[in-house]
């Protein structure tokens, strides 16, 4: 099993790192958030020019024919810079759903726009439970002619307010808990009956709650029926990529804290020479190494087509738990200044704590692992 990145993956990662190092440092990120803009349109164009947006999409729509696993190296770099653009959600979830739809004409058009950076999409899945459990979807899609009529609400839809299209996971038959009866539908976010409530998450991302009241979906916009398996796969892909982003944030936080411990002095010496601080830094390094190893193992499994739901839960639980360990240790080492808005440490902590609960907290995933044993 190969645990190394390919030459092409490394080249793309390095190109992204160079761009972000010049144009997306912490001060630039802070200015972006203060501006009120949901995310940087210029950064989005650069991501498209670098090939990031095309990477996991099919070649016939302008993509590069890669997979979610190919996004892992660049995701680490995005995590190091705490980017707020919805690229991971747009590509793995919304884009992945369009790819799974096959020859659907509308899906192909949106995929081409996504690959070129002309537009973006959002995946409306969660209904307030925040779990990686598609069977719990309850929002109804009532059959109407060859299409459906949507009623209900989706929560925490990343990038929805700026999206050119929504992919909505809904229930056409059965009840919450059933794996049968789920559909994936393509919806215009500006269609009659669609109401968005945008907000910014604690870690700086743009999201929205989306309400659907008698929203008609034509037959041509039905992406998939019996969609439980596909939805589960999309969530697994998203967890893999977001875990890579979290590991990147963990690495950055480790470096920042290590530097602080060697430059901050008390009683005439660097605080890193104190045994308690040195041991804390050692614990942070061990936690990062464990998270990185878990990520690389999962990535290798994904590239080999052997990544199971159990493997994804192990990854999500491990990285979520270890991310909290590193975040808390970093803040503890910095003291009160670690939680100020002017210092990046608290922002990294927010990103890691957000990842911890997204698609289910560590305890939830560890329980799934136990059930699968």
C-alpha positions as CSV (number, residue, x, y, z in Angstrom):
1,X,0.0,0.0,0.0
2,X,1.5,3.4,-1.1
3,X,1.4,6.1,1.6
4,X,3.1,8.7,-0.6
5,X,1.7,11.4,-2.8
6,X,2.3,11.3,-6.6
7,X,4.5,13.9,-8.3
8,X,1.4,15.5,-9.8
9,X,-0.3,15.8,-6.4
10,X,2.8,17.3,-4.9
11,X,3.1,19.8,-7.7
12,X,-0.5,21.0,-7.3
13,X,-0.2,21.2,-3.5
14,X,3.0,23.3,-3.9
15,X,1.3,25.6,-6.4
16,X,-1.6,26.1,-4.0
17,X,0.7,26.7,-1.1
18,X,2.6,29.4,-3.1
19,X,-0.6,31.2,-4.0
20,X,-2.0,31.0,-0.4
21,X,1.3,32.1,1.1
22,X,1.2,35.3,-1.0
23,X,-2.5,36.2,-1.0
24,X,-4.2,34.4,1.9
25,X,-2.2,34.9,5.0
26,X,-3.9,35.4,8.4
27,X,-4.2,39.2,8.0
28,X,-5.8,38.8,4.5
29,X,-8.2,36.2,5.9
30,X,-9.2,38.6,8.8
31,X,-9.8,41.4,6.3
32,X,-12.0,39.2,4.2
33,X,-14.1,38.2,7.2
34,X,-14.4,41.9,8.3
35,X,-15.5,42.9,4.8
36,X,-18.7,40.9,5.1
37,X,-18.0,39.0,1.9
38,X,-18.9,35.3,2.3
39,X,-15.6,34.3,0.7
40,X,-13.0,35.5,-1.8
41,X,-14.2,35.4,-5.4
42,X,-10.6,36.2,-6.4
43,X,-9.4,33.1,-4.5
44,X,-12.1,31.0,-6.2
45,X,-10.9,32.1,-9.6
46,X,-7.3,31.2,-8.6
47,X,-8.4,27.8,-7.4
48,X,-10.0,27.3,-10.8
49,X,-6.9,28.5,-12.7
50,X,-4.7,26.1,-10.6
51,X,-6.9,23.2,-11.5
52,X,-8.2,22.5,-8.0
53,X,-11.9,22.8,-8.9
54,X,-11.5,20.5,-11.9
55,X,-9.4,17.9,-10.1
56,X,-12.1,15.4,-9.0
57,X,-14.5,16.0,-11.9
58,X,-14.8,14.0,-15.2
59,X,-12.7,15.0,-18.2
60,X,-15.7,15.3,-20.5
61,X,-16.9,18.3,-18.6
62,X,-13.5,20.0,-18.3
63,X,-12.3,18.2,-15.2
64,X,-9.1,16.3,-14.6
65,X,-10.7,12.9,-13.9
66,X,-9.4,12.6,-10.4
67,X,-11.1,11.5,-7.2
68,X,-11.7,12.8,-3.7
69,X,-8.5,11.2,-2.6
70,X,-6.6,13.4,-5.0
71,X,-7.9,16.4,-3.1
72,X,-6.2,15.3,0.1
73,X,-2.8,17.0,-0.4
74,X,-4.3,20.4,-1.4
75,X,-6.9,20.1,1.4
76,X,-4.0,19.9,4.0
77,X,-2.7,23.2,2.5
78,X,-6.1,24.8,2.6
79,X,-6.3,23.8,6.3
80,X,-3.0,25.4,7.1
81,X,-4.4,28.7,5.8
82,X,-7.9,28.4,7.3
83,X,-9.6,29.1,3.9
84,X,-13.3,29.8,4.1
85,X,-14.2,29.1,0.5
86,X,-16.7,26.2,0.1
87,X,-14.5,24.2,-2.3
88,X,-14.6,21.0,-0.3
89,X,-18.4,20.9,0.0
90,X,-19.0,22.0,-3.6
91,X,-16.6,19.4,-5.0
92,X,-17.1,16.3,-2.9
93,X,-20.9,16.7,-2.1
94,X,-22.6,18.8,-4.7
95,X,-20.2,18.0,-7.5
96,X,-20.0,14.3,-6.5
97,X,-23.8,14.1,-6.7
98,X,-23.8,15.5,-10.2
99,X,-21.1,13.0,-11.2
100,X,-23.1,10.2,-9.8
101,X,-26.1,11.3,-11.9
102,X,-24.4,10.1,-15.0
103,X,-25.7,11.5,-18.3
104,X,-28.2,13.9,-16.8
105,X,-28.0,17.0,-19.1
106,X,-28.6,19.6,-16.3
107,X,-26.0,17.9,-14.2
108,X,-23.4,18.0,-17.0
109,X,-24.0,21.8,-17.5
110,X,-23.4,22.5,-13.8
111,X,-20.4,20.3,-13.7
112,X,-18.8,22.3,-16.5
113,X,-19.4,25.5,-14.6
114,X,-18.1,24.1,-11.4
115,X,-14.9,22.8,-13.1
116,X,-14.2,26.2,-14.7
117,X,-15.0,28.2,-11.5
118,X,-17.9,30.0,-13.3
119,X,-20.3,28.8,-10.6
120,X,-20.5,26.7,-7.5
121,X,-23.0,24.4,-5.9
122,X,-24.3,23.4,-2.4
123,X,-25.5,20.1,-1.0
124,X,-28.6,20.3,1.2
125,X,-28.5,17.2,3.4
126,X,-28.6,17.9,7.2
127,X,-31.8,18.4,9.0
128,X,-30.4,19.4,12.4
129,X,-29.0,16.0,13.6
130,X,-25.6,16.6,12.1
131,X,-24.9,12.9,11.6
132,X,-23.5,10.8,8.8
133,X,-26.7,8.9,8.6
134,X,-28.6,9.4,5.3
135,X,-31.4,7.0,6.4
136,X,-32.5,9.7,9.0
137,X,-33.5,12.1,6.2
138,X,-37.2,13.0,6.7
139,X,-37.8,16.0,4.4
140,X,-40.4,15.0,1.9
141,X,-40.3,14.9,-1.8
142,X,-43.9,14.1,-2.9
143,X,-44.2,12.6,-6.4
144,X,-45.8,14.9,-8.9
145,X,-46.0,13.9,-12.5
146,X,-42.5,12.9,-13.5
147,X,-40.9,15.0,-10.7
148,X,-41.4,15.9,-7.1
149,X,-42.7,18.7,-4.8
150,X,-40.3,19.5,-1.9
151,X,-41.4,20.5,1.6
152,X,-39.2,21.0,4.6
153,X,-36.0,22.5,5.8
154,X,-32.3,21.8,5.5
155,X,-29.8,23.1,8.0
156,X,-26.2,24.1,7.7
157,X,-25.9,24.1,3.9
158,X,-22.4,25.3,3.2
159,X,-22.1,27.9,0.4
160,X,-25.8,27.9,-0.3
161,X,-26.3,31.7,-0.5
162,X,-23.8,32.0,-3.3
163,X,-24.5,28.7,-5.1
164,X,-25.7,28.5,-8.7
165,X,-27.5,25.2,-7.9
166,X,-28.6,23.1,-4.9
167,X,-28.5,19.3,-4.7
168,X,-31.2,18.3,-2.2
169,X,-31.4,14.9,-0.5
170,X,-35.0,14.2,0.3
171,X,-37.4,11.3,1.1
172,X,-39.9,10.2,-1.6
173,X,-41.1,7.1,0.2
174,X,-41.0,5.5,3.6
175,X,-40.0,7.3,6.9
176,X,-36.9,8.4,8.7
177,X,-34.8,5.4,9.4
178,X,-35.5,3.6,6.1
179,X,-32.7,3.3,3.6
180,X,-35.2,3.0,0.7
181,X,-37.0,6.0,-0.7
182,X,-34.3,8.6,-0.9
183,X,-33.8,10.8,-3.9
184,X,-31.3,13.5,-5.0
185,X,-32.9,16.5,-6.7
186,X,-31.4,19.5,-8.5
187,X,-32.9,22.7,-7.4
188,X,-32.5,26.4,-8.4
189,X,-31.8,28.3,-5.2
190,X,-33.8,31.2,-6.6
191,X,-36.9,29.0,-7.4
192,X,-40.3,30.0,-6.0
193,X,-40.7,28.5,-2.5
194,X,-37.0,28.4,-1.7
195,X,-36.0,30.7,1.2
196,X,-32.4,31.0,2.5
197,X,-31.2,32.2,5.9
198,X,-27.5,32.9,5.5
199,X,-25.0,33.1,8.3
200,X,-21.4,32.6,9.1
201,X,-20.3,29.6,11.1
202,X,-18.0,29.8,14.1
203,X,-14.9,29.0,12.0
204,X,-15.6,31.6,9.3
205,X,-17.4,29.6,6.7
206,X,-20.5,30.8,4.8
207,X,-23.6,28.6,5.3
208,X,-27.4,28.9,5.3
209,X,-30.5,27.2,6.5
210,X,-32.8,26.5,3.5
211,X,-36.6,26.3,3.6
212,X,-38.5,24.6,0.8
213,X,-42.3,25.3,0.6
214,X,-44.1,23.5,-2.3
215,X,-41.0,23.7,-4.5
216,X,-41.6,21.9,-7.8
217,X,-38.8,19.8,-9.2
218,X,-39.2,18.7,-12.9
219,X,-38.4,15.2,-13.9
220,X,-35.3,16.4,-15.8
221,X,-33.9,17.6,-12.5
222,X,-34.2,14.3,-10.7
223,X,-30.6,13.2,-10.4
224,X,-31.1,9.9,-8.7
225,X,-33.6,7.6,-7.1
226,X,-32.8,5.0,-4.4
227,X,-29.9,7.3,-3.5
228,X,-29.0,6.1,0.0
229,X,-25.7,4.4,-1.1
230,X,-24.6,7.4,-3.1
231,X,-25.3,9.9,-0.3
232,X,-23.3,7.7,2.1
233,X,-20.4,7.7,-0.4
234,X,-20.6,11.4,-0.8
235,X,-20.4,12.0,2.9
236,X,-17.5,9.6,3.2
237,X,-15.6,11.6,0.5
238,X,-16.4,14.8,2.3
239,X,-15.1,13.5,5.6
240,X,-11.9,12.3,4.0
241,X,-11.2,15.7,2.4
242,X,-12.3,17.7,5.5
243,X,-10.1,15.5,7.7
244,X,-7.2,16.4,5.5
245,X,-8.0,20.0,6.0
246,X,-8.2,19.5,9.8
247,X,-4.8,17.7,9.8
248,X,-3.4,20.7,7.9
249,X,-4.8,23.1,10.5
250,X,-3.3,20.8,13.3
251,X,0.1,21.0,11.7
252,X,0.0,24.8,11.4
253,X,-1.1,25.1,15.0
254,X,1.7,22.8,16.1
255,X,4.3,25.0,14.3
256,X,2.8,28.2,15.7
257,X,2.8,26.9,19.2
258,X,6.3,25.5,18.9
259,X,7.6,28.9,17.7
260,X,5.8,30.7,20.5
261,X,7.3,28.3,23.1
262,X,10.8,29.1,21.9
263,X,10.4,32.9,21.8
264,X,8.1,33.7,24.8
265,X,10.1,34.1,27.9
266,X,9.3,33.9,31.6
267,X,11.9,34.2,34.4
268,X,14.5,35.0,31.7
269,X,14.1,31.7,29.8
270,X,11.9,30.4,26.9
271,X,8.8,28.8,28.3
272,X,9.5,25.8,26.0
273,X,12.3,24.8,28.5
274,X,9.8,24.3,31.3
275,X,9.0,20.6,31.7
276,X,5.2,21.0,31.7
277,X,5.3,23.0,28.4
278,X,7.8,20.7,26.8
279,X,5.6,17.7,27.6
280,X,2.6,19.4,26.2
281,X,4.4,20.1,23.0
282,X,5.4,16.5,22.8
283,X,1.8,15.4,23.3
284,X,0.8,17.8,20.4
285,X,3.4,16.3,18.1
286,X,2.2,12.8,18.9
287,X,-1.4,13.7,18.3
288,X,-0.5,15.3,15.0
289,X,1.5,12.2,14.0
290,X,-1.4,9.9,14.8
291,X,-3.9,12.1,12.9
292,X,-1.6,12.2,9.9
293,X,-1.1,8.5,9.9
294,X,-4.8,7.9,10.1
295,X,-5.4,10.3,7.2
296,X,-2.7,8.7,5.0
297,X,-4.0,5.2,5.7
298,X,-7.5,6.2,4.8
299,X,-6.3,8.0,1.6
300,X,-4.4,4.9,0.5
301,X,-7.5,2.8,1.1
302,X,-9.6,5.3,-0.9
303,X,-7.2,5.3,-3.8
304,X,-7.3,1.5,-3.8
305,X,-11.2,1.5,-3.7
306,X,-11.1,-0.3,-0.3
307,X,-12.3,2.5,2.0
308,X,-15.3,1.3,4.1
309,X,-17.8,3.1,6.2
310,X,-16.0,1.7,9.3
311,X,-12.7,3.1,8.0
312,X,-14.3,6.5,7.6
313,X,-15.7,6.5,11.1
314,X,-12.2,5.6,12.5
315,X,-10.7,8.5,10.6
316,X,-13.4,11.0,11.6
317,X,-13.3,9.9,15.3
318,X,-9.5,9.9,15.5
319,X,-8.9,13.3,13.7
320,X,-11.8,14.9,15.6
321,X,-10.5,13.8,19.0
322,X,-6.9,14.5,18.3
323,X,-7.7,17.9,16.8
324,X,-9.3,18.9,20.1
325,X,-6.2,17.7,21.9
326,X,-4.0,19.9,19.8
327,X,-6.3,22.9,19.9
328,X,-6.7,22.9,23.7
329,X,-3.0,22.4,24.2
330,X,-2.2,25.3,21.9
331,X,-4.5,27.7,23.7
332,X,-3.2,26.5,27.1
333,X,0.4,27.2,26.0
334,X,-0.5,30.7,24.7
335,X,-2.6,31.6,27.7
336,X,-5.4,34.2,27.4
337,X,-4.0,35.7,24.3
338,X,-4.7,32.4,22.5
339,X,-8.4,33.2,22.4
340,X,-8.1,36.8,21.1
341,X,-9.4,37.6,17.7
342,X,-6.1,39.2,16.7
343,X,-4.2,35.9,17.1
344,X,-4.6,33.0,14.7
345,X,-4.6,30.3,17.4
346,X,-8.2,30.8,18.5
347,X,-9.3,30.6,14.8
348,X,-7.5,27.3,14.3
349,X,-9.2,26.0,17.4
350,X,-12.6,27.0,16.1
351,X,-11.9,25.2,12.8
352,X,-10.9,22.1,14.6
353,X,-13.8,22.1,16.9
354,X,-16.2,22.7,14.0
355,X,-14.7,19.6,12.2
356,X,-15.0,17.6,15.4
357,X,-18.8,17.8,15.3
358,X,-19.4,18.0,11.6
359,X,-21.1,14.8,10.3
360,X,-21.1,13.4,13.9
361,X,-18.8,13.8,16.9
362,X,-16.1,11.3,17.7
363,X,-18.2,9.4,20.2
364,X,-20.9,8.8,17.5
365,X,-18.3,7.5,15.1
366,X,-16.6,5.3,17.7
367,X,-20.0,3.7,18.5
368,X,-20.4,3.0,14.8
369,X,-17.0,1.3,14.7
370,X,-18.0,-0.8,17.7
371,X,-21.2,-1.9,16.1
372,X,-19.3,-2.9,12.9
373,X,-16.7,-4.9,14.8
